[in-house]
């Protein structure tokens, strides 16, 4: 599901809201999650899952086209761990 599909479904489920308001709400939620992760915070949505940031150490990688060794800097990557309710729903 894309962001625009999510907005369309939420707008259909809530006909009392304008689509532009639903779009603003969804964008605000995503922005707040992104900002929290950028600060290094953890975002937990009970029953759905938790977003966090993990650090990957520097390493030597390979260029898949040439096979040449390439130095990869350390970096931070987003990580998502599913909540129990979501896991149970997926595995029923």
N, C-alpha and C positions, 0 to 999 in steps of 0.2 A: 504494500500500500504506500503510495506516495503522499507527500504533505498535502497536495491539492485534493487527493481522494479523501484523506482524513477530514479536511475542512468541509468538503461536500457532504460527507456522511453525517458529521456533527450538525451541519446546517439543516439537513433533512430531519434529523432527530429532534431538533429544537427550532420549530418553525417561528417561534416568537422572537428569535434573534435574527438580525440581519447577517448575511454572509460575510460582509466586511468586518463585523464585530467578532464573528467566529474566527476569521482569519487573524485578526489582531490578538485574540486570546491564545490561539495555538502558537503564533510567532513569539508571543511574550513568554509562554511556558518554555519553549525551546531555547530562547535567548537566556532565560534565567538558569536553565540547566547548564548551558554552555559557559555562562559567566561563573557559576559555582565551580565547575570543573577547572576552568582557567585559574581560579584562586587556589586550586588544590583540594577543594571540599569534596565530600561524598554526597550524592543525591540518592535518597531512598524513596521509592514509591511502593508503599506497603502492598503486598500481594502481587506486584508486577515485577519489581527487581530493583537493583541498585547500580548506579553509575559511579565509577571511581576512575582515578588516574593512576597508571602504573608507569614506572620508569624502566626503560630498556637500556641496558649498558651498551657502550660502544663495542663494535665488533668488526671483524673483517668479513665482508660479503663478497659475492661474485657477480660480475656483470653477466647476465644470462646470454647476451648476444655474443660476447667475445671471450667469456670465461676469465677475464682479467680480474684480479683481486681489487676490491674497492673498500676503502675505509668508510664505515658507517658510524656517524656520531651518535652519542647517547641522545635519547629523546624520551618524551612523555607521550603515552598513547592512552586513549579512552578505553575503559574496560566495563563490560556489563555482565552482571551476574543475575540470573533469573530468580524471582521469588518463588516460594513454595507453591502458592496458589496457581501461578502461571505454569510451573513445571507439571503440577498435577493435572491441570486442564489440557496440556499438550499430550500427556501420557495416559489418557483415559481410553 
